[in-house]
Each structure stands twice: as C-alpha cells, then as structure tokens.
C-alpha cells in the first residue's frame, strides 16, 4: 500500500499552532478532510484521464483502491497495491483472458505478479490475451496540478474554520 501525504510548510504549521484550539479543531476536523477529499477526486480523475480502468479488463478494482479517510490528525489518501505499482511504473505486458476472468470473479484475491499458470488457470485460454500498456503515473500529475492551488484551498478552508468556530478573520 502506498500513502500520499500532503504536508505543509513550517510557516503554515506554525500559523495553525497559534490559532485558538477551537479553530485548530475545526480546521483539522472539517477543512483538512475536505481538502483531502478534493485531492482524492483529482487523483481518481488523473487515473481515468491517463486511460486506466477502461477497456476489456476493467473491473473498477484498482480505481476503488484509491481511498481517502479521516485520521486523528486530519485525513490521508491511500493507494492499494496495484494502484501503487501503476504509479511507480509497471512494464507493459500480456494478461491472459483467464486471468482477467479470475480477477473479475475473485476481486479480493491478490493476483499481482502471478500468471494464470501460477493460479492453476493456465491455457487453453478462453480468448486472446490482453496487452496491458503502462500509461504513466497519475498521482504525481494530480499533485503537480495542486501545487499552485493548495495555498488558496488552505485559505478558503481556514476562513471557513475561523467562521465556524466563532472567530474573526
């Protein structure tokens, strides 16, 4: 599993630490999760725009492993093992129709790095093999796009946190 952590500058953290506790809590409990959810959607968008999750082998499995969740300190995004491999770079390769069908009928079974023969579903195949093509990373482009937007998003949610906590801007 791969984790994507968005960390702020020391100055931002220092500023947040100076806020009253109720504002810090509001920003941590609501602002950070909302920003993380937006980033999550952007990562999924880039995954789709790169061309992953389309075609004959699409089960939606890898797309669904790109998740976000609230944490004690705010929120985080995680990528499942297959999504992590795609992000890091997986060489283009053939995947048998049997392996595709096996994956569709056993979505929780880890088939990463295994061949149809490894799983006991070796040839004869039900159809032609599918050629999987590596199309590049999808998290890195999402983060690059966000690099210029993050300060505005932080300010927007910080202003909301101040307002919700009864503070003044």
N, C-alpha and C positions, 0 to 999 in steps of 0.2 A: 504494500500500500504506500502511496505517495501522499504527503501532506503539502498543501500550498499555504504558506503563512505570509500574510501581509503585515509587515512591521513598519512602524512609523519612525520618523526622525526623533532623535533625543529631545529636540526642542518641543515637538508635539507632545511627547510623553510628559515632559516637564510641565508644559502648559496644563495638560489634563490633570496632573497631580496637584496643581494649585487650585483647581476648581473645588467648590464645596462638595462634600461626599454625595449629597443627593443628586447633583448634576453628573458627577462621575458615574454613579449607579445608573442613571437614566441613559447616558450615552453608551455605557457598557451593555446594558440590558436591551436597549432598543436600537441605538444608532449603529453600533458595530455589527449586530446581526443583519440589519437591513443592507448595509454596505456589502457585507459578505454574500448575502443572497443575490444582490445585483452582480457582483463579480462572478458568482456561480453561474448565473444565467449567461453572462458574457463568455465564460469558458465553454459552456454547452453550445452556445451559438457558434463559436470558433471551431469546435469539434465537428459540427454539422457542416459549416461552410468549407472546411478542409475536405469534405467528401466522405467522412467516416459515417458508419451507420446507415449506409444506403446500399441498395443492390441485393443480390441473391442471398447473402449470408446475414442480412440484418435481422437480429433478434432484439435489438434495443438493450441487450445485456450490458455492453460496455458503457453506453450512454448513461444508463441507470446507476452505474457505479461512481459517477461523478456526483458527489453529495456534499452538502453543507449541513452543519449542525451548530447549535448554540453550545458554548462551553462556559466554564466558570469565569473566564477572562473576557468573554465576548462571543466569538464564533470562529469556526475553521472550515476549510474545504478539504475533502479527501478524494483521492482517486483510487479506484480499485486497481488490482494488479495488472489487468490487461490495459486499462487506460494509462497507467504509469509506463508500461512498456511502449505503448504507442507514442507517448510524449517523448520518451528518451530515444526512440528510433528503433524500429523493427524492420529488418530487411524484407523486401518483397518476396513472397513465397506462394507455392501452391497449397491449397487446402482441399482435401477430398470432400465430395458430396456427403459421404458417410459421416465424416467428422462434423460437418455443418448440421446434418440431421441429428447427430448425437448431442451436439451442443444445444439445439433447439428443444430437445426432449429432456435434457438434464441441465438446466441453466445454472444450477448451483455447483455442478461438478467442474473442477478445475482441469481444463484441457490445455492450458498454456504450456507450450514446449513439448506436447505429446502428439504423436502421429496416430492415425487411425489404427495402425498395427499395434501400437502401444496399448490402445484401449480395447483391443480384441475385435475391432470392426473393420479389419483390413479388406482389400479388394476381394471379390469384384465390386466395383463402385456402382452406385445407383445412377450416376450421371457423370458428366465431365468434371474434372477438378476446377475449383475456383481459384483464380490468381489474385491474391491479396496484394495490393500495392500500397506501399508506405507513402503517405502524402504530407508528412512533416508534422511538427508539433502543433498543438492547439492551445495549451496553457500559456506558453511564452508569448504568442501574439496577443492573447487577451490581456496579459499583464502589461505588455508594451503599450497597448491602446489605453489602458487605465493609468499609466504613469502620469500623463498630463491632466487627467481628470480627477485624480484622487484628492488633491487638496480642496477642490470645490465640493466634492462629495462629503469630505470630512466636515467642512464648514457648514454645509447645509444641515447635516445631522446633528452637529454640535449646537447650532442655533435652535433646532427643534428640542434638543435635550435641555437647553437652558430655559426655553419657553415652558416645556412640560414640567420642569422641576420648580417652576415659580420664580426663576432667576431673571435678571435683567441682562439685556445684550449691550 
